[in-house]
Amino acid sequence: MPRSRFFWATFALTVGAILAPTPGHAEKKKQLPTMRWTAGAPGCTFERRDDGRYLWTMTGPDLTVTLLVDSQELAKSRQRFYQLLGLYVSVTYTGRDKFEFPANLRIDFVRHHDVLEGYEDPSELSNKLQNDIDTKVFETERQIKRNPKITEEKTALLREYQKVAAEFIEFLSTQSLDPTGVTLTPGNPEVHGWVFFATNNKWIGPWKASEEFILSVGMNDKVWQFPFSLPPTEGDLILRKPPE
C-alpha cells in the first residue's frame, strides 16, 4: 500500500510538470513589427548637411522620424563626459487624433559584439556628474592642503572642470529627449531632443575607422530602425559651411 501511494504521488507530479506551461514561453513578449530605413525605399531619405551633420529620415502614414548625427561624433564622443555617444532624434505626428510616444530607444553597436544599450536618463546623468564635481572639489582641496604650491594650478583646473560640467548639465536639462514619453496631437505634433548612450561596456572598446549602428525607436505598435554607419561611406567627408 505505501508503495502504491508513492507511485500515484510521483505520477501526479510528473503529469503536472508536463502540463504546466513553460515559464519562458508564457512570459515571452510579443514581437513587434519593424519598419527599417532602407536607402532608396519609399519614405526613406538621407542628406549630408552643410553644418557637418548627417540626416536620416523615415516617413510613415502619420508619423515621421528623423535621426541627426554629427559627422565627427566618433571623435567628439571620446572627449565628452563618460565618452557618451550622442544622437539627435525627432518624431513628428501628422495624424488627426493622438499618438503615444513612449521614448523607448536602444542602439546596437554592430561591430562590437552587437552590444545593446538603452539611452541614458538625463536626470540620472546630471546627478552623476554633480556627484563627480563634488568629488573633484574634495580631491582638489585635499591636494592643495598637502602641497600649497600647486594651489593656483589646481584651482584653475577645477574651475574649468566645473564650468564645462555645469554647461553639460544645463544642456542635459534643456536639450535632451524626455525619457518619460509624450502624447503627440495636432496641437503638439513634435517631440525632439538629444539622446546619449553609454560606451563603457567592456565589449565595445576603441572605435574602429568605420562604425556601424542600428538605432531602434520603439513605438507601441512597431519599431522604427535606423541602420547607419559613421562615416556613411568610406572616405566620406563633409565640407562644413563656415558660421555667418
Stockholm file with secondary structure:
# STOCKHOLM 1.0

chainA/1-244         MPRSRFFWATFALTVGAILAPTPGHAEKKKQLPTMRWTAGAPGCTFERRDDGRYLWTMTGPDLTVTLLVDSQELAKSRQRFYQLLGLYVSVTYTGRDKFEFPANLRIDFVRHHDVLEGYEDPSELSNKLQNDIDTKVFETERQIKRNPKITEEKTALLREYQKVAAEFIEFLSTQSLDPTGVTLTPGNPEVHGWVFFATNNKWIGPWKASEEFILSVGMNDKVWQFPFSLPPTEGDLILRKPPE
#=GR chainA/1-244 SS CHHHHHHHHHHHHHHHHHHSCCHHHHHCCCCCCEEECCTTSTTEEEEECTTSEEEEEEECSSEEEEEEEETTHHHHHTTSGGGCEEEEEEEEECSSSCEEECCEEEEEETTTTTEEEECCCHHHHHHHHHHHHHHHHHHHHHHHHHCGGGHHHHHHHHHHHHHHHHHHHHHHHHHBCCTTCEEEBTTBCEEEEEEEECCCCTTTCSCCSSEEEEEEEECSSCEEEEEEEESSSTTCCCCCCCCC
#=GC SS_cons         CHHHHHHHHHHHHHHHHHHSCCHHHHHCCCCCCEEECCTTSTTEEEEECTTSEEEEEEECSSEEEEEEEETTHHHHHTTSGGGCEEEEEEEEECSSSCEEECCEEEEEETTTTTEEEECCCHHHHHHHHHHHHHHHHHHHHHHHHHCGGGHHHHHHHHHHHHHHHHHHHHHHHHHBCCTTCEEEBTTBCEEEEEEEECCCCTTTCSCCSSEEEEEEEECSSCEEEEEEEESSSTTCCCCCCCCC
//
